[in-house]
Amino acid sequence: MRLHKILLRQLSVRFLFIIFCLCFTSSLQAQTYSNEEIVISGLGFARFGVAMVPEDSFSEHPDARRWLRIIDRNLCWSGVFLVTDSRYKTCRTAGSAQVDMKILLKLERRYSDSGALVSKHLMLTVADNDGAELFPLDLPLRKNRFKEEELMDLINNMSAKLTGLEGVLGSTIAFTLKQPKRRKIIAMINTHGKKLAAVSKNSSISLLPSWSPQGDAIVYTTLSRSGTAIIYNNFKNRPVKILRSNTSATRASKNFLSVSGGSWYSEGRQLIVTLSRMGNTDLYTFDRQKRKETRLTTHRAIDTVPDLSPDNEHLIFVSDRTGHEQIFYLQLGTKIPFQLTFGRGSSSDPVWSPDGTLIAYSKISNGHSQIHLMDPFTGEDHSLTRGRYNSEQPTWSPDGRQITFVSSSTGKDKLYIMFVDGTGRRRLTRTPKDFEEGSPTWTARKF
């Protein structure tokens, strides 16, 4: 929300305010929470307890201990598994009673008909607690070692077989990156903090990235002396401006003073964006192929930070019509928004979970912003972060098991990842301490 305010203030947009209350139903089952502890039901949030069982062929390998550490790390970071004797406290099983299955580890040598050694493989076989094998997974060894990327794929496959959802190890997170004395750019990195690369390559300040539902394109906002623009990049062709502002006073009545943001419809053709005209900042549906916008909200206040539910029917956004930034809900096709968050502290950065049952957002309390998880069907709310520093700008992993967010715990804004229950927090990037990061957005695709 702070980024949106910077854009709007620089263009002299007025600030006003709103009130509302949620009332909609969904066929999806809501999750339940208590004030003391999050209790999340359903396969989508359960974690399987596993015990790794090395066979002699594995244990005798000189790299066996290092391999166990790598496998442990990836099982943990998948968000799907708890591991007996894990090096990571938040991924450790409480005991044998919490073990649901075993992962049998062995090295397998394969020979030709003539008896010549053809290849070596690391086999991870999922078995029940009695040792009955359920399904094997094969990791080929090259020069007596394996690539961690191939292990990520293997564990993603394991996750899919057990949960029905493909795992997210190695997937891509785009974000804003600010180096000292340089303009802010859009960058991307994978879940292990590797493959850092620039996405935006222009002379403007780049902000607010948002992946398309298919993960094959990204939009982001640019800010320059000529105004603001929304850029579309499909990584195949040259990035193009699909919507731009015009700050000329003679054309202000017909053209937008500022444009920003972008929440996608699931078909990938339309976006919901923030547009400002004649002092009013509202939300619009924008068809990027027809280059046509349709107004969704009409209020003399700032309506911004839109996020559309996966079924394309429920819109959440931020407005300051009540005197503080609060989160509002609007069912598309209607014109009356309802207020979701209340209180003296501001709330912002709302994002739907991938199944449309939960909302993650940031809320200021005791002078600092913290990540909260809201069940909009019951109104129950739980804080996922604490501390005397800001934690904000949450976004969900594609499988709904993890959240990446921005925290200033080091003194500068950096990206972190945590499990959806607030545990397992870890730093995502390894950029220098004076670099600043923000506005993460997560896609299942790998780049």
N, C-alpha and C positions, 0 to 999 in steps of 0.2 A: 504493500500500500504506500510506503514511503516513496517508492520510485514513481508511482502514479502521481503523487502529490507534487513531486519535483517538476514533472512535466507540466502539470496543470497550473502550478503557481507561476512558472516561468512565462506562461502565456496569459497571465492575469485572469484566471477563471475564478468566479465567486464560489464561496463555500456556504452551503445550507444543509438542512437535516431531515430525518424520517422515522416512522414507527411501524412495527408489524409482528405477526405471530403465525407460527406454522400450523397448517392443518391439511395434511394430505396423507394418503394411505399408500401402501406398497405391498405387493405380493411377496416380496423378499422378507425373510425372517430377520428381525432386528437382533442385535447383540445386547447383552445385559452387563451392567457395571454396578459396583458399589463404591462408596466414598473411600474405602480403605484399600481395596484391591480390585483390579480389573479381572473379571471372570468372563472369558470369551469362549462361547460355545461354537460348535460346528467345525467341520473338517478344514475349512479355509483358514482357521486360526490355530488349530491344534498343531503341536509339534510332536513328532515321533521320537520316542526314546530308543536309541540304538546302541549296541555294544559291538565294537570292532574286534573281530577274532582272527588274528594273524595265524596262518598255517606255517609249518616249518619252512616251506619253500619261500615264503615271504620274509619271515623273521631272519633267515640266514643271509639275506641280501645286505650288503654293507650300507645301503642307503635306507634301510627299513625304517629306522627311527625318524629320519627326515621326511620320508614319505607319509608316515603316520601323522606328523604334524601338519603337512599340507592337506591331507584328506580331512583331518579334524577341522582345520580352518574353513575349508569349503563346505563341509556339512553344516558347520555353525552359521556361516555367513549366508547360506541359502535361506535361512529363516524357517526351514522345514524340520530340522532335526535337533534333538538333544543327544549328547554323546557321553557315554560312561567315561569317567576320568578325563574329560575334555580339559584342555589348557585354558579354556574360556569359561569363567565362572557362570556367566549367564546362559551358557549352552551345556552345562553339566547336568546329567541326570541325578535325581535325588537318591537313587539306589537301585538295586536290582528289580524292585517292584515297579519301577517306572520304565523298564526296558520293554519295548514292544516287539523288537526284532533284532536280528544279528546281521552284521555285514562280514561275510567270510572273505579274507584276503589271501590270495595265493598267486604265485608266479607260474605261468604255464608256458611250456616250450612246445612249439609245433614243428613237426618234421615232414620232409617230403617222403614220397614213396621209397626213395633210395636210402632214406635214413639220415639225410642231411638236415641240419637245423635251419629252418626257414625263418622263424620269427619268435619273439618273446612277447608275452602279454601279461599285464597285471589284471587279474580278475577280481571284481567286487561282486560277490553273490549275495543277494538279499535272501535271508532265511528266517523262518520262525524261531521261537525260543527253544524249540526242540531240535533245531538244526536242519529241519526239512527245507530244502532249497526251493525258493519261490521263482526267482529269475536271476540270471547272470548278466553282468555288464562288463564289457571288454575294453580295456585301455591298452592299446599297442605301445610297446617300448621301442624306442629308436636309440641306438648307441647306449643301451642299458639305462635309459631314462625316459620320462614322459613329460609332455608339455602340460602346464597347469591349465591352459585354455581347454585342452581336451578333457581334463578331469572335470572342469566346470560343465562342459557339455554332458558328460556322463552323469553327474549329479543332477543336472537339470532334467535329464531323461528319467532318472530315478524318481525325482519329485513328481514328474508327470504321471508315471505309472502308479504312484501311491495316492496322489491327490486329484489327478485329472487336470492339473494346471502346470504348464511348463515352468520350470524354475527360471530365476532371473540372474543367475551368476554370469558375469561377463557382459551384461546388458549395459546400456549407455545412459548417462545422465548429462544433460546440457545445462549450462549455468552462465551467469555473468562473471567475468574475471577482470579485475582492475589492478594493473601494475602501477607502481609509483611513477608519476609524471607521464602516464600514458592514458589514452582513452579507454573506456570500458568496452570490452568485446564479449561476444558469445563464444564460449569454449565447450568442449565435451570431454568426458572421461568415463572409464568403465567402473564397475562396482568394486574393483580391487584397487582403485586409484591409479590405474595405468592407462596408457594410450591417450594422454592429454593432447588435445588438438584444438586449433582455432576453427570456428565455424564462420563467423562474420569476418570479412576482409574488406572493410571500407573505411573511409575517413571520418565516419560519424560515430557518435556514442551509441552503443547497442545495448538494448535492455529487453527484459520480459520475454524470454524464449518460451515456446510452447510446441511440443511435438504433436504431429497429426496422430489420429487413433491407430493408423497402420504403422507409424514410426518411420515412414519413408520421406517425410518432409517436416520442416520446422518453420514457424513464423516467429518474428521478433520485431521489436520497435527500435527505430533509429531516431536520434535527436541531433539536429544540426542547426546552423544559422538559418537555413531555409525552412525550418519547421520540423514536424515529426512525420514519420512514415512507417507503415507496416510492410516488412519484407517477407517474401515467400521464397524458400530455398528447398528444392527437392533433391539436391546433391547430384543431379544429372546435368541440369542446365544452369545457366548463369542466374543468380538470385535476382528477383524482380520486385519492384514496388507495386503492391496490389492496392494500396490506399495511402493517400498522402494528405497533409494539411495544407492550408494556404493562409498565411498570416497577413496578407495584404488587406489594409483597412477598407479598400474599395470593394473587396470581394468577400468580406467577412460574413455578410448576411446570407450568402449562398454557399460558401465553402466552410469546411470544418477548420476550427482554429487549432485543434490537436486531435491526433488519433493514437491509440495505443492498445496493447494487449492482444488477446485472442484465445478464446475457448472454442474448441472444435465441436461440430456435430459429428456423429459417428461415421457418416458417409464421407467425410473429409472434404466436402465442397464448400460448406458454409462455416462461418465463424461468428462468435459473438464478441464484439469489440467495444471499446470505450471511445466515444466521439464527443467533441465539444463544439457547439455552435451558439454564437451570440450569448455567451455566458452560461449556457446550460450544458452540463456534462451528463450524458445518459448512455444507456446501453443500446446497441443496435445489432441486428442480425445482418451479416454481410456475406453476399454470395460472391466468392472470389472469381468465378467464371463470368458471371453476368456483370460484375462490378456494380452491384446495386445493394443499397442498405435499407433496412426496415427498422424503424424505431420500436424499442421494447419498453423503455421506461420514460416517463415524462414527469420530472420534478425539478424545482429550482434548487437542486443540491447536487453534490457529486455522487453519482452512481458509477462504480468502477469495480475492478477485480472480479469479473464474472467467471463462474465455473459451471458448466452444464453437466447434468447427470448422464450416466451412460445410456439411459433410454431416451435421451433428447427431450425430456418433458419437464424437468425440474431445474430451475436456475437459482443458484445462490450468488450473492454479490455483496459488496460493501457500500454503505451509504452513510453520510454524516447528517441526515435529516433530523435526527433526534438531539443533536448537539455534540454527540461523540460518534466516532466511526463504529458502526455495528453491522452485523451480518443479517441480511434479509433473504427471504425466499419468495420466488415467483414461479407459479405454474404457468408454463407457456400456453398461450391461448386465453389467458385471463389478464387483467390489468391492475389487480390489487396485490401488492407485495405484503408479506407478513414478516414481522421481526423475529429473529431467532435468538439473538444474544442481547443481554440487558446489563445494567450496572454502570458505574462511573467510569470504569476502565474501557478503553477502546478495544474492539475486536476486529481482526482483519485476516487476509490470506486464506479464505475458506476453499477447501478442495474436497470433492466427493471421493469416497472410496471406490475402487473399480467395480464393486457390486452394487453401488448406489445405496448402501445402508447406513454409512457413517460419514461424518464430516470432520476432517482435521482442520484446525485453524489456530491462529495465534491471538493471544489475549494479554493485554497489559494489566498487571497486578503488582502492587508494591513497587511500582516504578520500573519494572522489567517485563518484557514480553516473554510469554511461555507458550509452548505447544499444548493445545487441548484436543480432546477427542469427544465429539458430541454424537449422541444417538438422537436424531431429529424426530424419531417416532415416539420416544418416551420423554425427551427433554433432558435426559441424564447426561452429565458432563464430567470429564475426568482430566486432570492435568497430567501430561506425560513427562514434562521437564520441570526442573526447579533450578534455582541458583541466582546469584546476584549479578546476572548478565542476561543478555537477550538470547532467546531461542525463538525463531520465527520462520515464516515462509515454508511451511511443510508441503511436501508432495509425496504421493503414494508410489510404491513399487507396482509394476503391472499386475502382480499376483496378489496385491493387497496385504502382504505379510510384513512389509517394512515401510518406513517413512524416512525420507531424507529431508534435511532442514538446515537452516543457517544458524550458527551460534557464535557469539562474541566472547566465549570463555577464554580465548587466548589474547584478547584485547583487539583482535581484528575479526571481521566476519569470515567464517570458514564453513565448509560443508561437512555435515555429519550424517550418519545413518543410524537408526535404531529400529528395534522390533516394534510391532504395533502395540505391544503392551508397555512400551517405554523403557524396556531393558535393552542390553546389548549395544549401548551407544559406542560408536567408534568414528574416528576421523576418516573422512573419505579421501581427501587430497593430501599432497605433501608439497604444496607450493611454499615459497619463502614466506616468512612471518609477516612481511609488510604487504603482501598481496591480499586483496579483498575479493570475496566470492559471494554470490547471491542468486536468488530466483531459480532454484533447481527445477528441472522437469525431466521425467524419467520415461524411457521407452524400452520395450522388450528387445528391440533390435540391437545387433552388434555392428560396430563400425570399425 
